[in-house]
Amino acid sequence: MPPETCPNCGADVPRNAKACPGCGADEKTGWSDAAYAENLGIPDEHFDYGKFVQEEFGAPRVKPRGIHWVWWLTALILVLLFLRFFFR
């Protein structure tokens, strides 16, 4: 039994048709379960998760390694100034 729409070209297929009126696909060339499932975008047994993540999200983000020493020094100076004026 043919599908309602052709999985190859998307044309409407009449009931009891032997082939698609749009592209000529039939059970052997495009209506098989394998051909129909290939166009769904569902991963198969040989799914490469790393490749999928790379395609979907781009390059991996670089995590910052820590706060630069200049910011630690700035924070220390601000704390010391605060304590100096607070206990004056």
N, CA, C and O atoms as a CHARMM CRD file, in Angstrom:
* protein
*
  352
    1    1 MET  N      0.83200  -1.17800   0.00000 PROA 1      0.00000
    2    1 MET  CA     0.00000   0.00000   0.00000 PROA 1      0.00000
    3    1 MET  C      0.87900   1.24400   0.00000 PROA 1      0.00000
    4    1 MET  O      1.76700   1.36200   0.84400 PROA 1      0.00000
    5    2 PRO  N      0.65400   2.17600  -0.92600 PROA 2      0.00000
    6    2 PRO  CA     1.49000   3.37100  -1.00500 PROA 2      0.00000
    7    2 PRO  C      1.17000   4.35300   0.12800 PROA 2      0.00000
    8    2 PRO  O      0.05700   4.36300   0.65300 PROA 2      0.00000
    9    3 PRO  N      2.14500   5.16700   0.49300 PROA 3      0.00000
   10    3 PRO  CA     1.88900   6.17900   1.51300 PROA 3      0.00000
   11    3 PRO  C      1.01900   7.30500   0.95300 PROA 3      0.00000
   12    3 PRO  O      0.83100   7.40500  -0.25900 PROA 3      0.00000
   13    4 GLU  N      0.49200   8.14500   1.83100 PROA 4      0.00000
   14    4 GLU  CA    -0.33400   9.27300   1.38200 PROA 4      0.00000
   15    4 GLU  C      0.50000  10.34000   0.69200 PROA 4      0.00000
   16    4 GLU  O      0.03900  10.97500  -0.25700 PROA 4      0.00000
   17    5 THR  N      1.71800  10.53900   1.16200 PROA 5      0.00000
   18    5 THR  CA     2.64700  11.46500   0.50700 PROA 5      0.00000
   19    5 THR  C      3.93400  10.71500   0.19700 PROA 5      0.00000
   20    5 THR  O      4.34100   9.82800   0.94700 PROA 5      0.00000
   21    6 CYS  N      4.56100  11.07100  -0.89300 PROA 6      0.00000
   22    6 CYS  CA     5.79900  10.41100  -1.31400 PROA 6      0.00000
   23    6 CYS  C      6.94200  10.81400  -0.38300 PROA 6      0.00000
   24    6 CYS  O      7.15700  12.00700  -0.17100 PROA 6      0.00000
   25    7 PRO  N      7.68500   9.84800   0.18200 PROA 7      0.00000
   26    7 PRO  CA     8.81000  10.19200   1.04200 PROA 7      0.00000
   27    7 PRO  C      9.98200  10.81100   0.28200 PROA 7      0.00000
   28    7 PRO  O     10.85200  11.42800   0.89600 PROA 7      0.00000
   29    8 ASN  N     10.02000  10.65700  -1.03800 PROA 8      0.00000
   30    8 ASN  CA    11.11800  11.22400  -1.82100 PROA 8      0.00000
   31    8 ASN  C     10.86600  12.67600  -2.22000 PROA 8      0.00000
   32    8 ASN  O     11.73300  13.53200  -2.04300 PROA 8      0.00000
   33    9 CYS  N      9.66900  12.95200  -2.76400 PROA 9      0.00000
   34    9 CYS  CA     9.42300  14.30400  -3.28900 PROA 9      0.00000
   35    9 CYS  C      8.32100  15.05600  -2.55100 PROA 9      0.00000
   36    9 CYS  O      8.18500  16.26700  -2.72200 PROA 9      0.00000
   37   10 GLY  N      7.52400  14.35600  -1.72600 PROA 10     0.00000
   38   10 GLY  CA     6.47500  15.01800  -0.96400 PROA 10     0.00000
   39   10 GLY  C      5.15900  15.18800  -1.70200 PROA 10     0.00000
   40   10 GLY  O      4.23800  15.81300  -1.17600 PROA 10     0.00000
   41   11 ALA  N      5.04800  14.64400  -2.91000 PROA 11     0.00000
   42   11 ALA  CA     3.81300  14.76500  -3.68800 PROA 11     0.00000
   43   11 ALA  C      2.72700  13.87000  -3.10400 PROA 11     0.00000
   44   11 ALA  O      3.02200  12.84000  -2.49800 PROA 11     0.00000
   45   12 ASP  N      1.46400  14.26800  -3.28800 PROA 12     0.00000
   46   12 ASP  CA     0.34900  13.43300  -2.86000 PROA 12     0.00000
   47   12 ASP  C      0.25500  12.21000  -3.78100 PROA 12     0.00000
   48   12 ASP  O      0.28600  12.33400  -5.00600 PROA 12     0.00000
   49   13 VAL  N      0.14200  11.03900  -3.16900 PROA 13     0.00000
   50   13 VAL  CA     0.06500   9.78700  -3.92200 PROA 13     0.00000
   51   13 VAL  C     -1.37500   9.28600  -3.83000 PROA 13     0.00000
   52   13 VAL  O     -1.88700   9.09400  -2.72700 PROA 13     0.00000
   53   14 PRO  N     -2.04000   9.07000  -4.97400 PROA 14     0.00000
   54   14 PRO  CA    -3.41100   8.55600  -4.94100 PROA 14     0.00000
   55   14 PRO  C     -3.46100   7.14600  -4.35700 PROA 14     0.00000
   56   14 PRO  O     -2.48200   6.40200  -4.41400 PROA 14     0.00000
   57   15 ARG  N     -4.60500   6.79500  -3.80100 PROA 15     0.00000
   58   15 ARG  CA    -4.80700   5.45800  -3.24300 PROA 15     0.00000
   59   15 ARG  C     -4.68000   4.42300  -4.36700 PROA 15     0.00000
   60   15 ARG  O     -5.13000   4.66200  -5.48700 PROA 15     0.00000
   61   16 ASN  N     -4.07700   3.29400  -4.06900 PROA 16     0.00000
   62   16 ASN  CA    -3.85400   2.18000  -5.00300 PROA 16     0.00000
   63   16 ASN  C     -2.92200   2.53600  -6.15900 PROA 16     0.00000
   64   16 ASN  O     -2.94400   1.86500  -7.19100 PROA 16     0.00000
   65   17 ALA  N     -2.11000   3.57100  -6.01000 PROA 17     0.00000
   66   17 ALA  CA    -1.15100   3.92600  -7.06100 PROA 17     0.00000
   67   17 ALA  C      0.02000   2.95600  -7.01900 PROA 17     0.00000
   68   17 ALA  O      0.41200   2.48900  -5.94900 PROA 17     0.00000
   69   18 LYS  N      0.56800   2.66100  -8.17300 PROA 18     0.00000
   70   18 LYS  CA     1.73000   1.77200  -8.26600 PROA 18     0.00000
   71   18 LYS  C      3.03400   2.54300  -8.09800 PROA 18     0.00000
   72   18 LYS  O      4.04900   1.97800  -7.69000 PROA 18     0.00000
   73   19 ALA  N      3.00100   3.84800  -8.41700 PROA 19     0.00000
   74   19 ALA  CA     4.18900   4.68500  -8.31800 PROA 19     0.00000
   75   19 ALA  C      3.76500   6.11400  -8.02700 PROA 19     0.00000
   76   19 ALA  O      2.60200   6.47600  -8.20900 PROA 19     0.00000
   77   20 CYS  N      4.71100   6.92100  -7.57600 PROA 20     0.00000
   78   20 CYS  CA     4.44300   8.32900  -7.28800 PROA 20     0.00000
   79   20 CYS  C      4.25300   9.08800  -8.59400 PROA 20     0.00000
   80   20 CYS  O      5.06800   8.94300  -9.50500 PROA 20     0.00000
   81   21 PRO  N      3.19500   9.89900  -8.71100 PROA 21     0.00000
   82   21 PRO  CA     3.00900  10.66900  -9.93800 PROA 21     0.00000
   83   21 PRO  C      4.03600  11.79500 -10.09100 PROA 21     0.00000
   84   21 PRO  O      4.24100  12.29600 -11.19600 PROA 21     0.00000
   85   22 GLY  N      4.67200  12.19100  -9.00500 PROA 22     0.00000
   86   22 GLY  CA     5.64000  13.28200  -9.07500 PROA 22     0.00000
   87   22 GLY  C      7.02700  12.85200  -9.49700 PROA 22     0.00000
   88   22 GLY  O      7.63000  13.45700 -10.38400 PROA 22     0.00000
   89   23 CYS  N      7.54100  11.79600  -8.85700 PROA 23     0.00000
   90   23 CYS  CA     8.93000  11.40600  -9.13500 PROA 23     0.00000
   91   23 CYS  C      9.06500   9.97800  -9.63900 PROA 23     0.00000
   92   23 CYS  O     10.14400   9.58200 -10.07900 PROA 23     0.00000
   93   24 GLY  N      7.99500   9.19800  -9.58500 PROA 24     0.00000
   94   24 GLY  CA     8.04700   7.83300 -10.09000 PROA 24     0.00000
   95   24 GLY  C      8.54600   6.81500  -9.08700 PROA 24     0.00000
   96   24 GLY  O      8.76800   5.65900  -9.44800 PROA 24     0.00000
   97   25 ALA  N      8.73000   7.21300  -7.82300 PROA 25     0.00000
   98   25 ALA  CA     9.18700   6.27100  -6.81000 PROA 25     0.00000
   99   25 ALA  C      8.13000   5.20500  -6.57300 PROA 25     0.00000
  100   25 ALA  O      6.93100   5.47100  -6.66300 PROA 25     0.00000
  101   26 ASP  N      8.58900   3.99200  -6.27000 PROA 26     0.00000
  102   26 ASP  CA     7.65600   2.90700  -5.96700 PROA 26     0.00000
  103   26 ASP  C      8.17900   2.13600  -4.75800 PROA 26     0.00000
  104   26 ASP  O      9.09500   2.60400  -4.08100 PROA 26     0.00000
  105   27 GLU  N      7.61900   0.97900  -4.48100 PROA 27     0.00000
  106   27 GLU  CA     8.00300   0.18500  -3.31100 PROA 27     0.00000
  107   27 GLU  C      9.49000  -0.14700  -3.31100 PROA 27     0.00000
  108   27 GLU  O     10.11200  -0.16100  -2.24900 PROA 27     0.00000
  109   28 LYS  N     10.07000  -0.41300  -4.46900 PROA 28     0.00000
  110   28 LYS  CA    11.47900  -0.79600  -4.53500 PROA 28     0.00000
  111   28 LYS  C     12.41400   0.40400  -4.47800 PROA 28     0.00000
  112   28 LYS  O     13.53900   0.28300  -3.99100 PROA 28     0.00000
  113   29 THR  N     11.97700   1.54600  -4.95800 PROA 29     0.00000
  114   29 THR  CA    12.88500   2.68600  -5.04000 PROA 29     0.00000
  115   29 THR  C     12.67900   3.73600  -3.96300 PROA 29     0.00000
  116   29 THR  O     13.57800   4.54400  -3.73100 PROA 29     0.00000
  117   30 GLY  N     11.54600   3.75800  -3.30300 PROA 30     0.00000
  118   30 GLY  CA    11.39900   4.82800  -2.32800 PROA 30     0.00000
  119   30 GLY  C     10.32400   4.64900  -1.29200 PROA 30     0.00000
  120   30 GLY  O     10.21300   5.47700  -0.38800 PROA 30     0.00000
  121   31 TRP  N      9.50700   3.58300  -1.38100 PROA 31     0.00000
  122   31 TRP  CA     8.46500   3.40000  -0.38800 PROA 31     0.00000
  123   31 TRP  C      8.80400   2.33500   0.62500 PROA 31     0.00000
  124   31 TRP  O      7.98400   2.00300   1.48100 PROA 31     0.00000
  125   32 SER  N      9.99300   1.80100   0.53900 PROA 32     0.00000
  126   32 SER  CA    10.36700   0.77200   1.51300 PROA 32     0.00000
  127   32 SER  C     10.52600   1.42300   2.88500 PROA 32     0.00000
  128   32 SER  O     10.68900   2.63900   2.98000 PROA 32     0.00000
  129   33 ASP  N     10.48100   0.63000   3.93000 PROA 33     0.00000
  130   33 ASP  CA    10.62100   1.16800   5.28500 PROA 33     0.00000
  131   33 ASP  C     11.96100   1.85900   5.47600 PROA 33     0.00000
  132   33 ASP  O     12.04200   2.88200   6.15400 PROA 33     0.00000
  133   34 ALA  N     13.01600   1.30400   4.87900 PROA 34     0.00000
  134   34 ALA  CA    14.33700   1.90900   5.02900 PROA 34     0.00000
  135   34 ALA  C     14.37900   3.28200   4.38200 PROA 34     0.00000
  136   34 ALA  O     14.91900   4.21800   4.97000 PROA 34     0.00000
  137   35 ALA  N     13.82400   3.42600   3.18700 PROA 35     0.00000
  138   35 ALA  CA    13.83600   4.71500   2.50600 PROA 35     0.00000
  139   35 ALA  C     12.96100   5.71600   3.24800 PROA 35     0.00000
  140   35 ALA  O     13.30300   6.89600   3.31900 PROA 35     0.00000
  141   36 TYR  N     11.86000   5.27500   3.78900 PROA 36     0.00000
  142   36 TYR  CA    10.96600   6.17400   4.51600 PROA 36     0.00000
  143   36 TYR  C     11.61500   6.64800   5.80900 PROA 36     0.00000
  144   36 TYR  O     11.47900   7.81700   6.17000 PROA 36     0.00000
  145   37 ALA  N     12.31100   5.77100   6.50800 PROA 37     0.00000
  146   37 ALA  CA    12.93400   6.12600   7.77700 PROA 37     0.00000
  147   37 ALA  C     14.18100   6.97700   7.59400 PROA 37     0.00000
  148   37 ALA  O     14.55400   7.71300   8.50800 PROA 37     0.00000
  149   38 GLU  N     14.83400   6.90100   6.44700 PROA 38     0.00000
  150   38 GLU  CA    16.03600   7.69200   6.22900 PROA 38     0.00000
  151   38 GLU  C     15.73200   9.18100   6.21600 PROA 38     0.00000
  152   38 GLU  O     16.58800   9.97600   6.60600 PROA 38     0.00000
  153   39 ASN  N     14.57000   9.57900   5.79300 PROA 39     0.00000
  154   39 ASN  CA    14.22700  10.99500   5.69400 PROA 39     0.00000
  155   39 ASN  C     13.68200  11.57700   6.98800 PROA 39     0.00000
  156   39 ASN  O     13.34600  12.76100   7.02700 PROA 39     0.00000
  157   40 LEU  N     13.58300  10.78500   8.04700 PROA 40     0.00000
  158   40 LEU  CA    13.03700  11.27600   9.30500 PROA 40     0.00000
  159   40 LEU  C     14.07100  11.96400  10.17800 PROA 40     0.00000
  160   40 LEU  O     13.70400  12.69800  11.09600 PROA 40     0.00000
  161   41 GLY  N     15.33300  11.75100   9.92300 PROA 41     0.00000
  162   41 GLY  CA    16.37800  12.35100  10.73700 PROA 41     0.00000
  163   41 GLY  C     16.60900  11.63200  12.06000 PROA 41     0.00000
  164   41 GLY  O     17.16500  12.21800  12.98900 PROA 41     0.00000
  165   42 ILE  N     16.19600  10.38100  12.15900 PROA 42     0.00000
  166   42 ILE  CA    16.37900   9.59900  13.37400 PROA 42     0.00000
  167   42 ILE  C     17.73900   8.91800  13.31600 PROA 42     0.00000
  168   42 ILE  O     18.09400   8.35000  12.28300 PROA 42     0.00000
  169   43 PRO  N     18.51500   8.96200  14.40900 PROA 43     0.00000
  170   43 PRO  CA    19.82400   8.30700  14.38400 PROA 43     0.00000
  171   43 PRO  C     19.69800   6.79700  14.25000 PROA 43     0.00000
  172   43 PRO  O     18.74800   6.19400  14.74900 PROA 43     0.00000
  173   44 ASP  N     20.66000   6.19900  13.57600 PROA 44     0.00000
  174   44 ASP  CA    20.66000   4.74700  13.38800 PROA 44     0.00000
  175   44 ASP  C     21.65000   4.09700  14.35600 PROA 44     0.00000
  176   44 ASP  O     22.10500   4.73700  15.30300 PROA 44     0.00000
  177   45 GLU  N     21.98300   2.83000  14.11800 PROA 45     0.00000
  178   45 GLU  CA    22.88800   2.11200  15.00900 PROA 45     0.00000
  179   45 GLU  C     24.29300   2.70100  15.00700 PROA 45     0.00000
  180   45 GLU  O     25.01800   2.57500  15.99400 PROA 45     0.00000
  181   46 HSD  N     24.68000   3.33200  13.92400 PROA 46     0.00000
  182   46 HSD  CA    26.03100   3.87600  13.79200 PROA 46     0.00000
  183   46 HSD  C     26.03700   5.36700  14.10400 PROA 46     0.00000
  184   46 HSD  O     26.70700   6.14400  13.42300 PROA 46     0.00000
  185   47 PHE  N     25.30400   5.76300  15.11300 PROA 47     0.00000
  186   47 PHE  CA    25.18900   7.16800  15.48100 PROA 47     0.00000
  187   47 PHE  C     26.44100   7.62400  16.20200 PROA 47     0.00000
  188   47 PHE  O     26.86400   7.00700  17.18000 PROA 47     0.00000
  189   48 ASP  N     27.03800   8.71000  15.71700 PROA 48     0.00000
  190   48 ASP  CA    28.23700   9.27400  16.32500 PROA 48     0.00000
  191   48 ASP  C     27.82700  10.50000  17.13800 PROA 48     0.00000
  192   48 ASP  O     27.57700  11.56700  16.57700 PROA 48     0.00000
  193   49 TYR  N     27.76000  10.34300  18.46000 PROA 49     0.00000
  194   49 TYR  CA    27.29100  11.40900  19.32700 PROA 49     0.00000
  195   49 TYR  C     28.21400  12.62500  19.27400 PROA 49     0.00000
  196   49 TYR  O     27.73900  13.76000  19.28900 PROA 49     0.00000
  197   50 GLY  N     29.50200  12.40500  19.21300 PROA 50     0.00000
  198   50 GLY  CA    30.44900  13.52300  19.14600 PROA 50     0.00000
  199   50 GLY  C     30.24800  14.36200  17.89300 PROA 50     0.00000
  200   50 GLY  O     30.29100  15.59100  17.94900 PROA 50     0.00000
  201   51 LYS  N     30.02900  13.70300  16.76900 PROA 51     0.00000
  202   51 LYS  CA    29.78000  14.42000  15.51600 PROA 51     0.00000
  203   51 LYS  C     28.46000  15.19000  15.59300 PROA 51     0.00000
  204   51 LYS  O     28.36600  16.32000  15.11500 PROA 51     0.00000
  205   52 PHE  N     27.43600  14.56800  16.20100 PROA 52     0.00000
  206   52 PHE  CA    26.15100  15.22900  16.35900 PROA 52     0.00000
  207   52 PHE  C     26.28300  16.50200  17.19300 PROA 52     0.00000
  208   52 PHE  O     25.74800  17.54600  16.82100 PROA 52     0.00000
  209   53 VAL  N     26.99000  16.42100  18.31200 PROA 53     0.00000
  210   53 VAL  CA    27.17600  17.58600  19.17600 PROA 53     0.00000
  211   53 VAL  C     27.94100  18.67000  18.43500 PROA 53     0.00000
  212   53 VAL  O     27.60600  19.84900  18.54600 PROA 53     0.00000
  213   54 GLN  N     28.95600  18.29100  17.68600 PROA 54     0.00000
  214   54 GLN  CA    29.75100  19.25900  16.92000 PROA 54     0.00000
  215   54 GLN  C     28.88600  19.96400  15.88800 PROA 54     0.00000
  216   54 GLN  O     28.99400  21.18000  15.72700 PROA 54     0.00000
  217   55 GLU  N     28.01900  19.22100  15.17600 PROA 55     0.00000
  218   55 GLU  CA    27.15600  19.82200  14.15600 PROA 55     0.00000
  219   55 GLU  C     26.08800  20.72000  14.77700 PROA 55     0.00000
  220   55 GLU  O     25.77700  21.78000  14.23500 PROA 55     0.00000
  221   56 GLU  N     25.53200  20.30600  15.89900 PROA 56     0.00000
  222   56 GLU  CA    24.44000  21.06000  16.50600 PROA 56     0.00000
  223   56 GLU  C     24.91200  22.28600  17.28000 PROA 56     0.00000
  224   56 GLU  O     24.29100  23.34600  17.20000 PROA 56     0.00000
  225   57 PHE  N     25.99500  22.15200  18.02200 PROA 57     0.00000
  226   57 PHE  CA    26.38800  23.21100  18.93900 PROA 57     0.00000
  227   57 PHE  C     27.69500  23.89400  18.57800 PROA 57     0.00000
  228   57 PHE  O     28.09800  24.82800  19.27200 PROA 57     0.00000
  229   58 GLY  N     28.36000  23.47700  17.54300 PROA 58     0.00000
  230   58 GLY  CA    29.60400  24.11100  17.13900 PROA 58     0.00000
  231   58 GLY  C     30.77300  23.64200  17.99100 PROA 58     0.00000
  232   58 GLY  O     30.72700  22.58600  18.62200 PROA 58     0.00000
  233   59 ALA  N     31.80400  24.44400  17.99100 PROA 59     0.00000
  234   59 ALA  CA    33.02000  24.09400  18.71600 PROA 59     0.00000
  235   59 ALA  C     32.75400  24.09700  20.22100 PROA 59     0.00000
  236   59 ALA  O     31.93700  24.87900  20.70700 PROA 59     0.00000
  237   60 PRO  N     33.44100  23.22400  20.95800 PROA 60     0.00000
  238   60 PRO  CA    33.25800  23.21700  22.41500 PROA 60     0.00000
  239   60 PRO  C     33.75400  24.52100  23.03000 PROA 60     0.00000
  240   60 PRO  O     34.75400  25.09200  22.59600 PROA 60     0.00000
  241   61 ARG  N     33.04500  24.96900  24.03200 PROA 61     0.00000
  242   61 ARG  CA    33.44000  26.21400  24.69900 PROA 61     0.00000
  243   61 ARG  C     34.64400  25.97200  25.59000 PROA 61     0.00000
  244   61 ARG  O     34.79600  24.90600  26.18700 PROA 61     0.00000
  245   62 VAL  N     35.49100  26.97700  25.66800 PROA 62     0.00000
  246   62 VAL  CA    36.66100  26.89700  26.51700 PROA 62     0.00000
  247   62 VAL  C     36.25700  27.39800  27.89800 PROA 62     0.00000
  248   62 VAL  O     35.74900  28.51100  28.04000 PROA 62     0.00000
  249   63 LYS  N     36.48400  26.57700  28.90500 PROA 63     0.00000
  250   63 LYS  CA    36.15000  26.97500  30.26500 PROA 63     0.00000
  251   63 LYS  C     37.26500  27.85200  30.82200 PROA 63     0.00000
  252   63 LYS  O     38.44400  27.57800  30.60100 PROA 63     0.00000
  253   64 PRO  N     36.89500  28.89600  31.53600 PROA 64     0.00000
  254   64 PRO  CA    37.94200  29.71400  32.15900 PROA 64     0.00000
  255   64 PRO  C     38.68100  28.91000  33.22800 PROA 64     0.00000
  256   64 PRO  O     38.08000  28.11600  33.95100 PROA 64     0.00000
  257   65 ARG  N     39.95900  29.12200  33.31400 PROA 65     0.00000
  258   65 ARG  CA    40.77000  28.33000  34.23300 PROA 65     0.00000
  259   65 ARG  C     40.78100  28.89900  35.64000 PROA 65     0.00000
  260   65 ARG  O     41.16900  28.19600  36.57400 PROA 65     0.00000
  261   66 GLY  N     40.38200  30.10900  35.81900 PROA 66     0.00000
  262   66 GLY  CA    40.38000  30.70000  37.15500 PROA 66     0.00000
  263   66 GLY  C     40.41300  32.21400  37.06200 PROA 66     0.00000
  264   66 GLY  O     40.46700  32.79000  35.97600 PROA 66     0.00000
  265   67 ILE  N     40.37900  32.83600  38.21300 PROA 67     0.00000
  266   67 ILE  CA    40.41000  34.29500  38.24900 PROA 67     0.00000
  267   67 ILE  C     41.86500  34.74400  38.11200 PROA 67     0.00000
  268   67 ILE  O     42.76500  34.19800  38.75000 PROA 67     0.00000
  269   68 HSD  N     42.06200  35.71500  37.29600 PROA 68     0.00000
  270   68 HSD  CA    43.40000  36.25600  37.05600 PROA 68     0.00000
  271   68 HSD  C     43.92400  36.89200  38.34000 PROA 68     0.00000
  272   68 HSD  O     43.13600  37.40400  39.13400 PROA 68     0.00000
  273   69 TRP  N     45.20300  36.87000  38.55300 PROA 69     0.00000
  274   69 TRP  CA    45.79600  37.37300  39.79000 PROA 69     0.00000
  275   69 TRP  C     45.53200  38.85900  40.00300 PROA 69     0.00000
  276   69 TRP  O     45.50700  39.31700  41.14500 PROA 69     0.00000
  277   70 VAL  N     45.33500  39.62200  38.93000 PROA 70     0.00000
  278   70 VAL  CA    45.07100  41.05700  39.06200 PROA 70     0.00000
  279   70 VAL  C     43.75700  41.28300  39.80800 PROA 70     0.00000
  280   70 VAL  O     43.65300  42.20000  40.62200 PROA 70     0.00000
  281   71 TRP  N     42.74600  40.44200  39.52900 PROA 71     0.00000
  282   71 TRP  CA    41.45800  40.61000  40.20000 PROA 71     0.00000
  283   71 TRP  C     41.54400  40.22300  41.66600 PROA 71     0.00000
  284   71 TRP  O     40.87400  40.82700  42.50300 PROA 71     0.00000
  285   72 TRP  N     42.36600  39.21800  41.99400 PROA 72     0.00000
  286   72 TRP  CA    42.56300  38.87400  43.39400 PROA 72     0.00000
  287   72 TRP  C     43.22700  40.04200  44.13000 PROA 72     0.00000
  288   72 TRP  O     42.84200  40.37600  45.25100 PROA 72     0.00000
  289   73 LEU  N     44.21000  40.64900  43.50200 PROA 73     0.00000
  290   73 LEU  CA    44.90500  41.78800  44.10400 PROA 73     0.00000
  291   73 LEU  C     43.94700  42.96700  44.27800 PROA 73     0.00000
  292   73 LEU  O     43.96800  43.62900  45.31500 PROA 73     0.00000
  293   74 THR  N     43.11300  43.23500  43.28100 PROA 74     0.00000
  294   74 THR  CA    42.13500  44.31400  43.37000 PROA 74     0.00000
  295   74 THR  C     41.15100  44.06400  44.51000 PROA 74     0.00000
  296   74 THR  O     40.83500  44.98800  45.25800 PROA 74     0.00000
  297   75 ALA  N     40.66600  42.84500  44.65400 PROA 75     0.00000
  298   75 ALA  CA    39.74000  42.51100  45.73100 PROA 75     0.00000
  299   75 ALA  C     40.40800  42.68200  47.09500 PROA 75     0.00000
  300   75 ALA  O     39.78800  43.20400  48.02200 PROA 75     0.00000
  301   76 LEU  N     41.64000  42.25800  47.22700 PROA 76     0.00000
  302   76 LEU  CA    42.36200  42.39300  48.48800 PROA 76     0.00000
  303   76 LEU  C     42.54300  43.85700  48.86200 PROA 76     0.00000
  304   76 LEU  O     42.35700  44.22800  50.02100 PROA 76     0.00000
  305   77 ILE  N     42.90400  44.68700  47.89500 PROA 77     0.00000
  306   77 ILE  CA    43.07900  46.11900  48.15500 PROA 77     0.00000
  307   77 ILE  C     41.75300  46.75100  48.57000 PROA 77     0.00000
  308   77 ILE  O     41.72600  47.56800  49.49000 PROA 77     0.00000
  309   78 LEU  N     40.66800  46.39300  47.91900 PROA 78     0.00000
  310   78 LEU  CA    39.36200  46.94100  48.28400 PROA 78     0.00000
  311   78 LEU  C     38.94300  46.51700  49.69500 PROA 78     0.00000
  312   78 LEU  O     38.38800  47.32000  50.44400 PROA 78     0.00000
  313   79 VAL  N     39.20500  45.27200  50.05400 PROA 79     0.00000
  314   79 VAL  CA    38.87400  44.80300  51.40200 PROA 79     0.00000
  315   79 VAL  C     39.70900  45.54700  52.43600 PROA 79     0.00000
  316   79 VAL  O     39.18300  45.96800  53.46700 PROA 79     0.00000
  317   80 LEU  N     40.98300  45.71000  52.17800 PROA 80     0.00000
  318   80 LEU  CA    41.84700  46.43600  53.11100 PROA 80     0.00000
  319   80 LEU  C     41.40700  47.89200  53.25500 PROA 80     0.00000
  320   80 LEU  O     41.40000  48.42300  54.36500 PROA 80     0.00000
  321   81 LEU  N     41.04400  48.53900  52.16000 PROA 81     0.00000
  322   81 LEU  CA    40.56100  49.92500  52.23400 PROA 81     0.00000
  323   81 LEU  C     39.25600  50.00000  53.01800 PROA 81     0.00000
  324   81 LEU  O     39.05900  50.92500  53.80600 PROA 81     0.00000
  325   82 PHE  N     38.38100  49.05500  52.81300 PROA 82     0.00000
  326   82 PHE  CA    37.11300  49.02400  53.53600 PROA 82     0.00000
  327   82 PHE  C     37.36800  48.86000  55.03300 PROA 82     0.00000
  328   82 PHE  O     36.78800  49.57400  55.85100 PROA 82     0.00000
  329   83 LEU  N     38.23600  47.91900  55.38200 PROA 83     0.00000
  330   83 LEU  CA    38.54000  47.70700  56.79900 PROA 83     0.00000
  331   83 LEU  C     39.20000  48.91000  57.41800 PROA 83     0.00000
  332   83 LEU  O     38.91700  49.23200  58.57100 PROA 83     0.00000
  333   84 ARG  N     40.07000  49.58800  56.69600 PROA 84     0.00000
  334   84 ARG  CA    40.76700  50.76000  57.23000 PROA 84     0.00000
  335   84 ARG  C     39.78400  51.87700  57.55100 PROA 84     0.00000
  336   84 ARG  O     39.86600  52.50400  58.60800 PROA 84     0.00000
  337   85 PHE  N     38.83400  52.12500  56.61100 PROA 85     0.00000
  338   85 PHE  CA    37.88600  53.21300  56.85000 PROA 85     0.00000
  339   85 PHE  C     36.76300  52.79800  57.80700 PROA 85     0.00000
  340   85 PHE  O     36.14100  53.65400  58.43600 PROA 85     0.00000
  341   86 PHE  N     36.50300  51.51100  57.91900 PROA 86     0.00000
  342   86 PHE  CA    35.44900  51.02900  58.80200 PROA 86     0.00000
  343   86 PHE  C     35.88500  51.10500  60.27100 PROA 86     0.00000
  344   86 PHE  O     35.08800  51.46400  61.13700 PROA 86     0.00000
  345   87 PHE  N     37.16300  50.76300  60.55200 PROA 87     0.00000
  346   87 PHE  CA    37.65900  50.75500  61.91800 PROA 87     0.00000
  347   87 PHE  C     38.39000  52.03400  62.29300 PROA 87     0.00000
  348   87 PHE  O     39.11500  52.02400  63.28900 PROA 87     0.00000
  349   88 ARG  N     38.25900  53.05600  61.61400 PROA 88     0.00000
  350   88 ARG  CA    38.92600  54.31800  61.89500 PROA 88     0.00000
  351   88 ARG  C     38.35700  55.02800  63.04000 PROA 88     0.00000
  352   88 ARG  O     38.82500  56.11200  63.39000 PROA 88     0.00000
